[in-house]
Amino acid sequence: MRYFLFLILFSAQVFSQTQHSEKLSNRTFSAKVIGISDGDTMEILYKNVPIKIRLAHIDCPEKRGKQPFGNNAKVALSDLCFGRIVTVKGEKYDRYRRLIAVVINDKNQNVNQEMVKLGMAWHFTKYSKDPIYAKLEKTARKNRVGLWQDKNPIAPWLWREKKKK
């Protein structure tokens, strides 16, 4: 009986998330940040439904696998927006069903850009050609901010590739 009840509740949650997910591409809306997974992934609560957000334009050091600065990036993102109402500019969904988005916090800061400024993220050039992020990364590197203090920082996509092998 418990299993049946769980199945019904889980199905309702998935159905609700699916309904919202179709509607949030290319939309701007407000929501509360209820969780931080790592430096570039968060969970928001929108119309009482939790939704995973992957920050557009950036890639942060991996928390899983213990990449240097992975925890620092998670803390930085948390400091910028955890527990706050943010504006989410939804773009599209990735293969993991996360909404790719730009997030603006309650201080009107572009959280995605702030993560690069703080030296907690790379400009993810595989998916972004935005020159603002390239410039912000260049400045953070030059000033040796955040992860750029490391003598040999490894980009997260290379770290993940190395971990697969």
Backbone torsions as a table, in degrees:
resi	resn	phi	psi	omega
1	MET	NA	-44.2	178.9
2	ARG	-60.1	-42.1	180.0
3	TYR	-61.2	-42.8	179.5
4	PHE	-61.8	-45.3	179.3
5	LEU	-62.4	-43.9	177.8
6	PHE	-58.5	-44.2	-179.3
7	LEU	-60.5	-43.3	179.1
8	ILE	-63.4	-47.7	-179.5
9	LEU	-64.5	-42.6	179.2
10	PHE	-63.1	-43.4	179.3
11	SER	-62.0	-41.1	178.8
12	ALA	-63.5	-41.0	179.1
13	GLN	-62.9	-48.0	-179.5
14	VAL	-62.5	-43.8	179.1
15	PHE	-61.1	-44.1	-179.7
16	SER	-63.8	-44.1	178.4
17	GLN	-63.0	-40.7	-179.7
18	THR	-63.8	-41.7	178.2
19	GLN	-58.6	-47.8	-179.0
20	HIS	-67.0	-40.0	-173.1
21	SER	-61.1	-35.7	179.9
22	GLU	-67.2	-28.4	-173.4
23	LYS	-90.0	-13.9	-169.6
24	LEU	-96.2	-8.3	173.3
25	SER	-64.8	137.7	178.0
26	ASN	55.9	34.2	177.4
27	ARG	-127.2	152.1	174.6
28	THR	-115.0	130.8	-177.1
29	PHE	-155.1	166.5	178.0
30	SER	-105.4	147.4	179.8
31	ALA	-159.7	165.3	178.0
32	LYS	-98.4	135.6	176.5
33	VAL	-80.5	119.1	-176.0
34	ILE	-112.5	-7.7	179.2
35	GLY	-162.4	149.0	176.5
36	ILE	-124.1	117.2	-179.6
37	SER	-84.8	-43.9	178.6
38	ASP	-161.4	-164.5	-174.3
39	GLY	-68.3	-17.3	-179.0
40	ASP	-129.0	13.2	-179.5
41	THR	-136.5	132.4	179.7
42	MET	-138.1	170.8	174.3
43	GLU	-123.3	134.6	178.0
44	ILE	-116.8	161.5	173.7
45	LEU	-112.4	113.9	-178.7
46	TYR	-123.3	118.1	-177.8
47	LYS	51.3	45.7	178.7
48	ASN	64.4	18.8	177.6
49	VAL	-120.6	125.4	175.8
50	PRO	-72.9	135.3	-178.5
51	ILE	-134.0	131.2	177.5
52	LYS	-79.9	134.2	178.9
53	ILE	-119.4	132.8	173.1
54	ARG	-111.3	121.3	-176.8
55	LEU	-65.5	127.8	-179.9
56	ALA	-70.8	153.5	171.4
57	HIS	76.0	-11.6	-173.6
58	ILE	-128.5	161.2	172.4
59	ASP	-140.5	129.3	-176.3
60	CYS	-106.9	158.7	175.1
61	PRO	-55.4	145.3	-176.4
62	GLU	-74.8	130.7	173.9
63	LYS	-77.0	-48.0	174.3
64	ARG	-70.9	137.2	-176.8
65	GLY	89.9	-4.6	173.8
66	LYS	54.6	47.0	173.9
67	GLN	-67.7	139.3	176.5
68	PRO	-51.3	136.1	179.2
69	PHE	75.9	3.5	177.4
70	GLY	-61.7	-47.0	177.8
71	ASN	-68.0	-38.9	178.6
72	ASN	-59.4	-40.7	-180.0
73	ALA	-64.8	-41.3	178.2
74	LYS	-62.1	-44.1	179.0
75	VAL	-63.8	-42.2	179.8
76	ALA	-61.0	-45.1	179.2
77	LEU	-64.0	-41.4	178.3
78	SER	-60.4	-45.3	179.1
79	ASP	-61.3	-32.6	-178.2
80	LEU	-77.2	-27.7	-171.8
81	CYS	-153.4	-6.7	-176.0
82	PHE	-61.7	133.5	177.6
83	GLY	78.6	3.1	-176.4
84	ARG	-107.3	160.3	172.2
85	ILE	-84.6	127.6	-179.0
86	VAL	-123.3	162.7	172.1
87	THR	-100.3	126.6	-178.2
88	VAL	-109.5	125.2	175.9
89	LYS	-105.7	89.9	-176.5
90	GLY	-68.2	138.8	179.2
91	GLU	-110.0	-68.0	-178.3
92	LYS	-156.4	-177.5	178.3
93	TYR	-109.0	144.3	175.5
94	ASP	-91.9	-179.5	-176.2
95	ARG	-67.3	-15.2	177.1
96	TYR	-94.8	10.2	179.9
97	ARG	66.0	26.7	173.7
98	ARG	-92.6	143.2	176.0
99	LEU	-78.7	120.4	174.9
100	ILE	-79.9	126.5	-172.7
101	ALA	-153.9	159.7	167.4
102	VAL	-100.6	134.8	-176.2
103	VAL	-117.8	131.3	177.5
104	ILE	-112.0	125.3	-177.7
105	ASN	-84.9	-177.9	-176.5
106	ASP	-70.9	-7.4	174.8
107	LYS	-101.0	13.0	-179.4
108	ASN	62.8	30.0	176.3
109	GLN	-95.3	137.6	172.5
110	ASN	-76.8	105.6	-174.5
111	VAL	-60.0	-39.8	179.4
112	ASN	-58.7	-48.0	-179.7
113	GLN	-68.6	-37.6	179.2
114	GLU	-60.7	-38.4	179.7
115	MET	-62.4	-37.0	177.8
116	VAL	-72.1	-43.4	178.4
117	LYS	-57.5	-39.5	-178.5
118	LEU	-77.0	-2.2	-178.7
119	GLY	71.1	31.9	-179.4
120	MET	-110.2	2.7	-178.0
121	ALA	-154.1	153.6	171.0
122	TRP	-94.5	152.6	166.2
123	HIS	-71.8	124.0	-174.7
124	PHE	-88.0	80.0	-171.5
125	THR	-65.2	-17.5	176.6
126	LYS	-64.3	-31.7	-176.6
127	TYR	-118.1	-2.9	-176.1
128	SER	-140.8	132.2	176.2
129	LYS	-112.4	12.7	-177.0
130	ASP	-64.3	117.5	-176.1
131	PRO	-66.8	-22.3	178.9
132	ILE	-62.2	-45.3	-179.2
133	TYR	-66.4	-37.8	177.8
134	ALA	-61.6	-42.8	-179.6
135	LYS	-67.3	-42.1	179.4
136	LEU	-62.8	-40.7	178.4
137	GLU	-65.6	-42.4	179.9
138	LYS	-59.0	-42.8	179.5
139	THR	-66.3	-44.7	179.6
140	ALA	-62.4	-41.5	177.9
141	ARG	-60.7	-48.8	-177.4
142	LYS	-59.2	-40.3	-178.0
143	ASN	-88.1	1.2	179.2
144	ARG	51.9	50.1	179.9
145	VAL	-90.0	141.8	174.4
146	GLY	57.1	-127.8	-176.0
147	LEU	-64.3	-16.4	-179.8
148	TRP	-75.6	-2.8	171.9
149	GLN	-73.1	-26.6	-179.8
150	ASP	-63.3	138.5	-179.5
151	LYS	-64.5	-33.0	-177.6
152	ASN	-141.2	70.9	-179.2
153	PRO	-66.0	139.8	-179.6
154	ILE	-108.4	125.7	179.4
155	ALA	-59.1	142.1	-177.1
156	PRO	-56.7	-37.2	-179.8
157	TRP	-66.0	-32.3	176.0
158	LEU	-75.4	-37.2	177.2
159	TRP	-61.3	-45.5	-179.7
160	ARG	-63.9	-41.3	-179.9
161	GLU	-62.3	-43.5	179.2
162	LYS	-63.7	-38.0	-178.8
163	LYS	-69.7	-29.1	179.6
164	LYS	-66.6	-32.9	-174.7
165	LYS	-79.9	NA	NA
